[in-house]
Amino acid sequence: MSQQGEVVKVNEGVDDARLRRNSQAFQTPGDGVIKVGELVLSGSLITVNSNTTITTPQQTVLVDVLTSNATVTLPSLEVYAGAQVFIKKTATSGTGQIQVVTPGSETMDGENTEYIRRKAEALTMLCDGTTWNVTNRQYLTSKVDGAIITKSSETYQMVAGELICFGNSVGSATAFILPPAGDYIGLTVYAKKIDSTGFSTFLSRKAGSGETVDGGTQVILVNQYDYVGVISDGSDWHIVAQG
């Protein structure tokens, strides 16, 4: 019998081993996981660069995506009640994003999908047996997240990682087309006209999307150094900064 304060080791792979101390059940479900009651204490770490499904609770998933996207599928709620997962985007450049989904109708704070887009962004979630609860979301705040791009006299379809867009409309107008608002809820994008010519820089919704930018279809930047910042609410774009 173990004494108060004694450390008891349970070997990995011992099926359904249970030790009782102060009415607490220590369990090893057979996959290397240690549980105290419903609290998962141990797990594993993996690094991936493509689609993956989490198979072990208390798992840390580091996702290295540059230009391609990756989907991370969470484990089943019934199997891993009490589990915690930590998912982080490790790529320091590029426009790749991580889509986090559940294997069925389960939700994450009421949502079916979560996105990790910014470099060094991380998401922590805890399973209560009924739903996944987002307990922490971390961002890299020491520098501007996302790419800064400059386009000259062309129409350019933006992607998620491009957050600051300079329009250099030297020979004709420059147009930046926003990504779908529904795919990038909470994303903030800035556009600025940097040239002194008479050609404008446009920030426009995607044609045929039905989305609006403060009720309209586009913002026109006419003068040198005019700028605008917009944010997605999941359905439309809203101006949050302009000058």
Short mmCIF file of the C-alpha atoms (twelve columns), coordinates in Angstrom:
data_MODEL
# 
_entry.id   MODEL 
# 
loop_
_atom_site.group_PDB 
_atom_site.id 
_atom_site.type_symbol 
_atom_site.label_atom_id 
_atom_site.label_alt_id 
_atom_site.label_comp_id 
_atom_site.label_asym_id 
_atom_site.label_seq_id 
_atom_site.Cartn_x 
_atom_site.Cartn_y 
_atom_site.Cartn_z 
_atom_site.pdbx_PDB_model_num 
ATOM 1   C CA . MET A 1   0.000   0.000  0.000   1 
ATOM 2   C CA . SER A 2   1.276   3.449  -0.874  1 
ATOM 3   C CA . GLN A 3   1.847   5.983  1.885   1 
ATOM 4   C CA . GLN A 4   0.927   9.686  2.042   1 
ATOM 5   C CA . GLY A 5   3.251   11.614 -0.298  1 
ATOM 6   C CA . GLU A 6   4.643   8.518  -2.019  1 
ATOM 7   C CA . VAL A 7   5.049   8.682  -5.817  1 
ATOM 8   C CA . VAL A 8   3.478   5.710  -7.530  1 
ATOM 9   C CA . LYS A 9   4.507   4.915  -11.123 1 
ATOM 10  C CA . VAL A 10  2.106   3.183  -13.485 1 
ATOM 11  C CA . ASN A 11  3.772   1.678  -16.546 1 
ATOM 12  C CA . GLU A 12  2.571   2.749  -19.982 1 
ATOM 13  C CA . GLY A 13  0.311   0.175  -21.579 1 
ATOM 14  C CA . VAL A 14  -1.001  -1.398 -18.381 1 
ATOM 15  C CA . ASP A 15  -4.646  -1.799 -19.289 1 
ATOM 16  C CA . ASP A 16  -7.243  -0.366 -16.894 1 
ATOM 17  C CA . ALA A 17  -4.838  -0.133 -13.931 1 
ATOM 18  C CA . ARG A 18  -6.377  1.752  -11.032 1 
ATOM 19  C CA . LEU A 19  -4.831  2.986  -7.832  1 
ATOM 20  C CA . ARG A 20  -6.967  4.616  -5.182  1 
ATOM 21  C CA . ARG A 21  -5.656  7.209  -2.762  1 
ATOM 22  C CA . ASN A 22  -7.848  9.687  -0.863  1 
ATOM 23  C CA . SER A 23  -10.824 8.537  -3.011  1 
ATOM 24  C CA . GLN A 24  -9.025  9.659  -6.235  1 
ATOM 25  C CA . ALA A 25  -8.802  7.118  -9.101  1 
ATOM 26  C CA . PHE A 26  -5.527  7.013  -11.046 1 
ATOM 27  C CA . GLN A 27  -6.133  5.398  -14.451 1 
ATOM 28  C CA . THR A 28  -4.105  4.346  -17.480 1 
ATOM 29  C CA . PRO A 29  -6.569  3.773  -20.326 1 
ATOM 30  C CA . GLY A 30  -3.951  1.849  -22.293 1 
ATOM 31  C CA . ASP A 31  -2.713  4.591  -24.652 1 
ATOM 32  C CA . GLY A 32  -0.020  6.033  -22.404 1 
ATOM 33  C CA . VAL A 33  -2.398  8.546  -20.842 1 
ATOM 34  C CA . ILE A 34  -2.561  9.134  -17.097 1 
ATOM 35  C CA . LYS A 35  -5.816  10.436 -15.588 1 
ATOM 36  C CA . VAL A 36  -6.816  11.568 -12.101 1 
ATOM 37  C CA . GLY A 37  -10.591 11.242 -12.108 1 
ATOM 38  C CA . GLU A 38  -11.512 12.991 -15.377 1 
ATOM 39  C CA . LEU A 39  -8.408  15.211 -15.509 1 
ATOM 40  C CA . VAL A 40  -5.875  14.140 -18.145 1 
ATOM 41  C CA . LEU A 41  -2.301  14.616 -16.945 1 
ATOM 42  C CA . SER A 42  -0.082  13.436 -19.767 1 
ATOM 43  C CA . GLY A 43  0.027   13.178 -23.534 1 
ATOM 44  C CA . SER A 44  2.362   13.800 -26.453 1 
ATOM 45  C CA . LEU A 45  3.745   16.385 -28.875 1 
ATOM 46  C CA . ILE A 46  3.742   16.147 -32.650 1 
ATOM 47  C CA . THR A 47  4.901   18.438 -35.461 1 
ATOM 48  C CA . VAL A 48  3.027   18.324 -38.786 1 
ATOM 49  C CA . ASN A 49  2.806   20.310 -42.032 1 
ATOM 50  C CA . SER A 50  -0.422  18.878 -43.463 1 
ATOM 51  C CA . ASN A 51  -3.838  17.606 -42.391 1 
ATOM 52  C CA . THR A 52  -3.829  15.610 -39.161 1 
ATOM 53  C CA . THR A 53  -6.221  14.069 -36.644 1 
ATOM 54  C CA . ILE A 54  -5.470  14.254 -32.926 1 
ATOM 55  C CA . THR A 55  -5.548  10.750 -31.436 1 
ATOM 56  C CA . THR A 56  -4.152  11.341 -27.949 1 
ATOM 57  C CA . PRO A 57  -5.573  13.658 -25.277 1 
ATOM 58  C CA . GLN A 58  -3.373  16.355 -23.731 1 
ATOM 59  C CA . GLN A 59  -1.651  16.610 -27.108 1 
ATOM 60  C CA . THR A 60  0.435   19.504 -28.377 1 
ATOM 61  C CA . VAL A 61  0.301   19.948 -32.148 1 
ATOM 62  C CA . LEU A 62  2.834   22.234 -33.826 1 
ATOM 63  C CA . VAL A 63  1.767   23.005 -37.391 1 
ATOM 64  C CA . ASP A 64  4.380   24.324 -39.833 1 
ATOM 65  C CA . VAL A 65  2.400   25.718 -42.775 1 
ATOM 66  C CA . LEU A 66  3.863   28.221 -45.236 1 
ATOM 67  C CA . THR A 67  1.716   28.713 -48.356 1 
ATOM 68  C CA . SER A 68  -0.595  25.696 -48.034 1 
ATOM 69  C CA . ASN A 69  -3.331  25.226 -45.436 1 
ATOM 70  C CA . ALA A 70  -3.785  22.377 -42.953 1 
ATOM 71  C CA . THR A 71  -6.800  20.979 -41.106 1 
ATOM 72  C CA . VAL A 72  -6.481  19.653 -37.549 1 
ATOM 73  C CA . THR A 73  -9.347  17.394 -36.452 1 
ATOM 74  C CA . LEU A 74  -10.025 17.115 -32.720 1 
ATOM 75  C CA . PRO A 75  -10.599 13.766 -30.970 1 
ATOM 76  C CA . SER A 76  -14.048 12.512 -29.992 1 
ATOM 77  C CA . LEU A 77  -15.660 14.151 -26.967 1 
ATOM 78  C CA . GLU A 78  -16.936 10.875 -25.515 1 
ATOM 79  C CA . VAL A 79  -13.519 9.239  -25.569 1 
ATOM 80  C CA . TYR A 80  -11.494 12.131 -24.207 1 
ATOM 81  C CA . ALA A 81  -13.597 13.978 -21.624 1 
ATOM 82  C CA . GLY A 82  -11.147 16.068 -19.590 1 
ATOM 83  C CA . ALA A 83  -8.613  16.260 -22.406 1 
ATOM 84  C CA . GLN A 84  -6.765  19.449 -23.305 1 
ATOM 85  C CA . VAL A 85  -5.195  20.207 -26.684 1 
ATOM 86  C CA . PHE A 86  -2.732  22.919 -27.662 1 
ATOM 87  C CA . ILE A 87  -2.361  23.826 -31.355 1 
ATOM 88  C CA . LYS A 88  0.187   26.357 -32.611 1 
ATOM 89  C CA . LYS A 89  1.222   27.733 -35.981 1 
ATOM 90  C CA . THR A 90  5.018   27.645 -36.009 1 
ATOM 91  C CA . ALA A 91  5.694   29.000 -39.515 1 
ATOM 92  C CA . THR A 92  7.247   32.473 -39.228 1 
ATOM 93  C CA . SER A 93  6.322   33.520 -42.759 1 
ATOM 94  C CA . GLY A 94  3.916   32.638 -45.539 1 
ATOM 95  C CA . THR A 95  0.137   32.738 -45.817 1 
ATOM 96  C CA . GLY A 96  -0.801  29.206 -44.757 1 
ATOM 97  C CA . GLN A 97  -3.521  28.885 -42.147 1 
ATOM 98  C CA . ILE A 98  -4.770  26.168 -39.796 1 
ATOM 99  C CA . GLN A 99  -8.407  25.085 -39.717 1 
ATOM 100 C CA . VAL A 100 -9.458  23.308 -36.517 1 
ATOM 101 C CA . VAL A 101 -12.568 21.096 -36.805 1 
ATOM 102 C CA . THR A 102 -14.425 18.467 -34.786 1 
ATOM 103 C CA . PRO A 103 -15.107 14.909 -36.012 1 
ATOM 104 C CA . GLY A 104 -18.897 15.300 -35.768 1 
ATOM 105 C CA . SER A 105 -21.467 17.820 -34.612 1 
ATOM 106 C CA . GLU A 106 -19.443 18.921 -31.588 1 
ATOM 107 C CA . THR A 107 -18.658 22.624 -31.231 1 
ATOM 108 C CA . MET A 108 -15.831 24.801 -29.946 1 
ATOM 109 C CA . ASP A 109 -17.327 27.664 -27.938 1 
ATOM 110 C CA . GLY A 110 -20.434 27.241 -30.087 1 
ATOM 111 C CA . GLU A 111 -18.521 27.228 -33.390 1 
ATOM 112 C CA . ASN A 112 -17.938 24.285 -35.712 1 
ATOM 113 C CA . THR A 113 -14.630 25.665 -36.989 1 
ATOM 114 C CA . GLU A 114 -11.777 27.672 -35.498 1 
ATOM 115 C CA . TYR A 115 -8.948  29.275 -37.499 1 
ATOM 116 C CA . ILE A 116 -5.309  29.912 -36.640 1 
ATOM 117 C CA . ARG A 117 -3.870  32.362 -39.159 1 
ATOM 118 C CA . ARG A 118 -1.139  34.515 -37.659 1 
ATOM 119 C CA . LYS A 119 2.438   33.415 -37.147 1 
ATOM 120 C CA . ALA A 120 3.027   32.105 -33.620 1 
ATOM 121 C CA . GLU A 121 -0.725  32.113 -32.950 1 
ATOM 122 C CA . ALA A 122 -1.797  29.312 -30.614 1 
ATOM 123 C CA . LEU A 123 -5.111  27.892 -29.412 1 
ATOM 124 C CA . THR A 124 -5.760  25.903 -26.227 1 
ATOM 125 C CA . MET A 125 -9.021  23.968 -25.740 1 
ATOM 126 C CA . LEU A 126 -10.456 21.795 -22.952 1 
ATOM 127 C CA . CYS A 127 -13.028 19.033 -23.452 1 
ATOM 128 C CA . ASP A 128 -15.788 18.746 -20.812 1 
ATOM 129 C CA . GLY A 129 -17.387 15.666 -22.369 1 
ATOM 130 C CA . THR A 130 -20.122 17.719 -24.026 1 
ATOM 131 C CA . THR A 131 -18.273 20.432 -25.920 1 
ATOM 132 C CA . TRP A 132 -14.823 21.934 -26.494 1 
ATOM 133 C CA . ASN A 133 -14.084 25.109 -24.552 1 
ATOM 134 C CA . VAL A 134 -11.484 27.607 -25.780 1 
ATOM 135 C CA . THR A 135 -9.434  28.439 -22.691 1 
ATOM 136 C CA . ASN A 136 -6.674  30.519 -24.278 1 
ATOM 137 C CA . ARG A 137 -5.698  32.107 -27.582 1 
ATOM 138 C CA . GLN A 138 -2.206  33.559 -27.915 1 
ATOM 139 C CA . TYR A 139 -0.801  35.951 -30.502 1 
ATOM 140 C CA . LEU A 140 2.656   37.223 -31.295 1 
ATOM 141 C CA . THR A 141 2.372   40.874 -30.304 1 
ATOM 142 C CA . SER A 142 5.959   42.074 -30.494 1 
ATOM 143 C CA . LYS A 143 5.740   42.828 -34.209 1 
ATOM 144 C CA . VAL A 144 3.158   43.256 -36.946 1 
ATOM 145 C CA . ASP A 145 1.513   39.929 -37.778 1 
ATOM 146 C CA . GLY A 146 1.131   39.065 -41.440 1 
ATOM 147 C CA . ALA A 147 2.719   40.203 -44.655 1 
ATOM 148 C CA . ILE A 148 3.179   43.732 -45.990 1 
ATOM 149 C CA . ILE A 149 2.793   43.841 -49.782 1 
ATOM 150 C CA . THR A 150 3.003   46.492 -52.479 1 
ATOM 151 C CA . LYS A 151 1.134   46.212 -55.784 1 
ATOM 152 C CA . SER A 152 1.371   48.573 -58.754 1 
ATOM 153 C CA . SER A 153 -1.477  49.279 -61.179 1 
ATOM 154 C CA . GLU A 154 -3.147  45.881 -61.029 1 
ATOM 155 C CA . THR A 155 -6.098  44.025 -59.510 1 
ATOM 156 C CA . TYR A 156 -4.920  41.722 -56.743 1 
ATOM 157 C CA . GLN A 157 -6.864  39.068 -54.798 1 
ATOM 158 C CA . MET A 158 -5.693  39.194 -51.200 1 
ATOM 159 C CA . VAL A 159 -5.101  36.140 -48.999 1 
ATOM 160 C CA . ALA A 160 -5.311  35.763 -45.227 1 
ATOM 161 C CA . GLY A 161 -1.688  36.525 -44.382 1 
ATOM 162 C CA . GLU A 162 -1.573  39.888 -46.169 1 
ATOM 163 C CA . LEU A 163 -2.700  42.471 -43.645 1 
ATOM 164 C CA . ILE A 164 -1.084  45.684 -44.913 1 
ATOM 165 C CA . CYS A 165 -1.364  46.513 -48.608 1 
ATOM 166 C CA . PHE A 166 0.331   49.466 -50.309 1 
ATOM 167 C CA . GLY A 167 -1.093  50.613 -53.624 1 
ATOM 168 C CA . ASN A 168 1.421   52.201 -55.978 1 
ATOM 169 C CA . SER A 169 -0.918  53.379 -58.751 1 
ATOM 170 C CA . VAL A 170 1.663   54.944 -61.037 1 
ATOM 171 C CA . GLY A 171 0.226   54.025 -64.462 1 
ATOM 172 C CA . SER A 172 -3.359  53.064 -63.683 1 
ATOM 173 C CA . ALA A 173 -5.530  52.223 -60.694 1 
ATOM 174 C CA . THR A 174 -4.634  49.522 -58.172 1 
ATOM 175 C CA . ALA A 175 -7.384  47.353 -56.677 1 
ATOM 176 C CA . PHE A 176 -7.107  45.069 -53.663 1 
ATOM 177 C CA . ILE A 177 -9.869  42.445 -53.459 1 
ATOM 178 C CA . LEU A 178 -10.698 41.370 -49.917 1 
ATOM 179 C CA . PRO A 179 -10.797 37.647 -49.019 1 
ATOM 180 C CA . PRO A 180 -14.195 36.136 -48.076 1 
ATOM 181 C CA . ALA A 181 -15.417 37.699 -44.828 1 
ATOM 182 C CA . GLY A 182 -17.010 34.418 -43.780 1 
ATOM 183 C CA . ASP A 183 -13.674 32.627 -43.785 1 
ATOM 184 C CA . TYR A 184 -11.790 35.263 -41.802 1 
ATOM 185 C CA . ILE A 185 -13.924 36.508 -38.915 1 
ATOM 186 C CA . GLY A 186 -11.957 39.004 -36.816 1 
ATOM 187 C CA . LEU A 187 -9.337  39.606 -39.534 1 
ATOM 188 C CA . THR A 188 -8.233  43.250 -39.894 1 
ATOM 189 C CA . VAL A 189 -6.793  44.477 -43.208 1 
ATOM 190 C CA . TYR A 190 -5.273  47.858 -44.105 1 
ATOM 191 C CA . ALA A 191 -4.809  49.459 -47.521 1 
ATOM 192 C CA . LYS A 192 -2.880  52.663 -48.312 1 
ATOM 193 C CA . LYS A 193 -2.207  54.685 -51.458 1 
ATOM 194 C CA . ILE A 194 1.489   55.596 -51.500 1 
ATOM 195 C CA . ASP A 195 1.866   57.324 -54.892 1 
ATOM 196 C CA . SER A 196 1.140   60.933 -55.814 1 
ATOM 197 C CA . THR A 197 -0.501  60.288 -59.211 1 
ATOM 198 C CA . GLY A 198 -4.129  60.847 -60.095 1 
ATOM 199 C CA . PHE A 199 -4.884  57.126 -60.226 1 
ATOM 200 C CA . SER A 200 -6.818  55.773 -57.248 1 
ATOM 201 C CA . THR A 201 -6.275  52.708 -55.062 1 
ATOM 202 C CA . PHE A 202 -9.351  50.599 -54.338 1 
ATOM 203 C CA . LEU A 203 -10.171 48.194 -51.505 1 
ATOM 204 C CA . SER A 204 -13.113 46.111 -52.687 1 
ATOM 205 C CA . ARG A 205 -15.261 43.167 -51.655 1 
ATOM 206 C CA . LYS A 206 -15.014 40.014 -53.711 1 
ATOM 207 C CA . ALA A 207 -17.311 40.257 -56.738 1 
ATOM 208 C CA . GLY A 208 -20.495 38.224 -56.395 1 
ATOM 209 C CA . SER A 209 -19.952 37.568 -52.688 1 
ATOM 210 C CA . GLY A 210 -22.856 39.725 -51.551 1 
ATOM 211 C CA . GLU A 211 -20.630 41.152 -48.826 1 
ATOM 212 C CA . THR A 212 -20.380 44.863 -48.115 1 
ATOM 213 C CA . VAL A 213 -17.768 47.312 -46.884 1 
ATOM 214 C CA . ASP A 214 -19.666 49.624 -44.530 1 
ATOM 215 C CA . GLY A 215 -22.734 49.026 -46.651 1 
ATOM 216 C CA . GLY A 216 -20.993 49.629 -49.977 1 
ATOM 217 C CA . THR A 217 -18.891 47.566 -52.341 1 
ATOM 218 C CA . GLN A 218 -15.523 49.332 -52.057 1 
ATOM 219 C CA . VAL A 219 -13.436 52.124 -50.539 1 
ATOM 220 C CA . ILE A 220 -11.605 54.500 -52.883 1 
ATOM 221 C CA . LEU A 221 -8.301  56.045 -51.825 1 
ATOM 222 C CA . VAL A 222 -7.763  59.143 -53.964 1 
ATOM 223 C CA . ASN A 223 -4.908  61.124 -52.422 1 
ATOM 224 C CA . GLN A 224 -1.366  60.138 -51.576 1 
ATOM 225 C CA . TYR A 225 -1.168  58.515 -48.099 1 
ATOM 226 C CA . ASP A 226 -4.922  57.978 -47.851 1 
ATOM 227 C CA . TYR A 227 -5.538  54.754 -45.937 1 
ATOM 228 C CA . VAL A 228 -8.359  52.567 -44.626 1 
ATOM 229 C CA . GLY A 229 -8.590  49.655 -42.195 1 
ATOM 230 C CA . VAL A 230 -11.453 47.143 -42.246 1 
ATOM 231 C CA . ILE A 231 -12.416 44.184 -40.053 1 
ATOM 232 C CA . SER A 232 -14.537 41.133 -40.854 1 
ATOM 233 C CA . ASP A 233 -17.502 40.185 -38.659 1 
ATOM 234 C CA . GLY A 234 -17.919 36.901 -40.522 1 
ATOM 235 C CA . SER A 235 -20.515 38.310 -42.933 1 
ATOM 236 C CA . ASP A 236 -19.314 41.762 -44.016 1 
ATOM 237 C CA . TRP A 237 -16.409 44.188 -43.691 1 
ATOM 238 C CA . HIS A 238 -16.518 47.229 -41.430 1 
ATOM 239 C CA . ILE A 239 -14.273 50.295 -41.535 1 
ATOM 240 C CA . VAL A 240 -12.413 50.711 -38.241 1 
ATOM 241 C CA . ALA A 241 -9.753  53.247 -39.315 1 
ATOM 242 C CA . GLN A 242 -9.552  55.824 -42.096 1 
ATOM 243 C CA . GLY A 243 -7.516  58.878 -42.940 1 
# 
